[in-house]
Amino acid sequence: MATQKPKRSTAEIEDIILRKIFLVSLVDSMESDSRVVYLELAAAEILSEGKELLLSRDLMERILIDRLSNQFPNAEPPFQYLVGCYRRAYEEGKKVTSMKDPNLRSEMESVAKQAKKLAISYCRIHLGNPGLFPSSDVNVGANPSEKKQSPLLPLIFSEVGGAIDGFGGSGSSGGLTSPPGFLDDFFKDGDFDSLDPIFKCLFDNLRDKVRRESALGNFQQPLRALLYLISFPSGAKSLVTHQWWIPSGLFLNGRTMEGASILGPFFHISALPDIPMFKGQPDVGQQCFSEASTRRPADLLSSFTTIKTVMNNLYDGLHEILLCLLRNTETREKVLEFLAAMINSNSARAQLQVDPWTCASSGTFVSLSAVMLKLCEPFLDAHLTKRDKIDPKYVFCSNRLDLRGLTALHASSEEVSAYAADLHSGRSDGSSQSNVGESRLLASPEATALANTSGGVSAQDVKSSSRSGERVKYPFICECFFMTARVLNLGLLKAFSDFKHLVQDISRREDTLSTLKAMREQAPSPQLERDISHLEKELESYSQERLCYEAQILRDQHI
């Protein structure tokens, strides 16, 4: 009769599980797994305390610190090791569910959970203090001023990644995957002070990932990663308190807001043309519309569909991000400040000639237009049920947007300035000049329409609200309405105007090219050939730009 194997004690089973999780041993033996580390000093200390050389939950943190604080041959770097500990603890936790003894099963499940919690805790400590534990990675600490990619980023991409990104790009994260539950445990339970620098590093990484991406680039992974991070309250708070949420400084302008802010590069993703210094890659015009005159209509239609699809994915993602932040009472005000900063720093886009070095691109403001229209959808219903929330006094009393200088108010700049000054000074002397200015302004078609929309507003009502000296608080619907109107003026409407001028330029150049070709037939010359060749290249470039405008704006029924 075969002898039965002696039954292992609870302490022995716990030791086996913890050795598998942490890849350590307190006994110097020939291990088949080269990753297993013999903790000789820890073993000597435990023996000196009169304890058995068995790992237990009481020794768990002590053993982990010893493993992380020393360098061992063939040992993984700290972050990869800790993620591996979590993964192995998860796997061991699944295995113990098959144990028949309920008490033993409960004990070992508790051990696995504690190991996961410990791995998460030390992951946070390591990422918050990268130089705390020694590493065999030569890049760690090599240049403290150099911006580095967070090791969490590939795990986040594996969590949010899809099958396809951009124009056929892969959505994979290079084979690195996050253990089930790791990221949720990492971000949910930590305190804000420890998570804040980790979040801010990730936001920097995501901004840099998309800074030079076009509509055909791999932007959807970073976009989904950003949405995932702000789904955690600490992540949302960290984003709006980031120093680059709204850049500051003497040289702040529209182009700085677009390139340096965290959300700016996401809005910059576009199919529309931009100056070479800031143009996203791959080049949409060259990739989709080169030699368009010789392409089959089906090929052009396919390119139009691709651009429309990826841009709508971008609009939807940005809309979700803003909506998530707006629903959070702690971050709502910061979102409105960001939108106001984008608008105010790009007010020069309303001019006929736009300086591309100081103003954000048309692509940015077309994307912003599409997103703002999505934010307006809930209250722009056919029956105008929310129109009482839109207050025309916002034009003159808002501390957020400066709208007083707009000629769209149907009043001269002198009339607008006088009226606005009267509102904010709270004069009540009843001077005839002031009354005439108010009457002319309030009798304008735009002012009348706004007054009718909100049920009627008198000049005295506007004055009394500004006399208090307090900042007027407007409902979100009112702020969103006027912000959207201004963004459309600077963005979508401006893009339509640019498109019109582009078509006119193409027509003029085609006429010039026809004239030059006619001259060549009569008296050919090398200079004439060069002029024709140069003009043909210009027309090819302009044609690509025209088709890009058509793809993103004219063929998108959602804008």
Steps between C-alpha positions, in 0.01 A plus 500: 500500500643836391581742777308829495690825458508693825242777504651849477429745776332836438834674561673284238229565241521874570878483456467324164248756370705800612821358352320464166362853519816685603754269332716483811640224717632490855688176430800478269394227259536424131199679355397424144358851463790743459277788611476362857725694737661356814464754782797391710508799738126487563523126568781555753297768679193276518706211641656732758148584615430132559245470219460237230618577148145519369350801326185635661277803471676649801832484314356600163589871500837439663592250230377728221709794627807275518441382143456856368783659699774275362624416153507135403622329181226447239253694715226701328489880542276614789189598304491190280564286807214656699256468210607137471435452873148633454442273201626193685291589806195525276574158349562341841175652623314322221671169578410497869129522419515128418611409854245279672565619855299826533711631788826437314354647182396817683844531660687465171264736316577758767874443451470552122294819548753638746783424257318688221438797728867507604619484138273794409619703798867458410428572133369840606801556724741405221333718233481794739867456596675332203845503662393345829574141397813401302446385144708329236338729242778738392246764389350544846625825651744562214361848434253627760400800284408279205132423461446124516213277404314357795526119513125504567426631151540169309276331758235768455519463123450125540193572713335749262651399164283393210565300188574788263613856561522776244555414134562129548744540790526230761333558834722257689724598789804304391404177678488652851170434671355609829405226749122485554399764754849648537431849364166537677660402831794730432294814430193448719637448848799733512493845660516803271841622617671173405311459171520862381863495370433163334190635323679818394787301346247292306321813373835638380570172321159495330533859383842424352364188329250698291683831461599429137221262404261568212158349439676193358734458796471279806305734726211279609699302758621815683149646474343194662779492759427862595130424535583197714725699733250779563231244580671485840421803721869541586589492130245768411622724782863444405432593137337836572767590758784416259729796435436453127122474525503870412855618421607828653770751421575818312503329162166321533306507175265279301776285355647444848159395630475254212845346539585526869172435680409140576185495285627734227691237296193274505290777344780569249459154344343572163495446126511875434826664385736674740837668464791251469636574849182368664362267236393156622628178346432305290410769247129448430503683167794303359384165632135527395480751217831508310439507124128511573413584139619155389341301785185296473191654663471192722851562638418861581173397663687250715740772615209733579333228706820419690564862594139558602505186716822575686406864554162403644681257730715793613198727552319232700805435718563869573131551572506213750808646668348846541167354608668284763679804642190720482291248693752514784423806714866522606626530141214677318628852559847406375352371173319829442824685575684286244238562231504873574881505479489324162246752371658817642854410394379439144272801457729616216371209290198719424721733294528471123872421523588249772855472635566122507785545750285656770159346429390139525437312176167472321506129574501570874204734481299281265544215750408735784194614303383141453550419869324816620203426274479155659497661845212723386286217362307427824359854525469594132183299450233590246267647766771718661398382845822633655502843339422672830847389617670711230549849641593781254666692785783246471637695201583800719522361853697180449836496674603203288472614137564845357222539243447875522719585204318281249339677205241221500323698774369734228633807674802719454800432721444839668141410585599161633785644708279771647226255585738247652672770705162616623410146606817444699519847657136483608424860399144608562523871417259452207710700256345531159812378323496177699130447446532552125784248486296245693196555282693455177676189629188336641307581182748308283371176341746283692415656837129476429529134405693421816252688715211313343681171553531550874164661555621862497785677678514869577809717517414576861503125578845469348626802695367380831670163459839661439469764776533237768869461411470125524596262225181400322446125500342372179362149451705260292246508216546875464880478507506209258266679259711816471829309500374282216386804303845655537683176417291458184593852397871430553491140380245348267384824336860614461588164342216540250637844414852359460363226276323757284821701460693181422258410221536853360881472510482168316278653232736795449803273477326273252431805282864606531616148411281497189647835396857378551437183302356707215811720505720189493338384178580832336849564644644227723782588739679338798365767738147435381545128560620567853205728568255239372664223705494716815134591447402136444663403830314782675172386350564142611562619856194727496288219359604274788409772750161551332418130524609494866257783576231318307564174687494648852239773464280479192438126502440469874129540565555504877668842489 
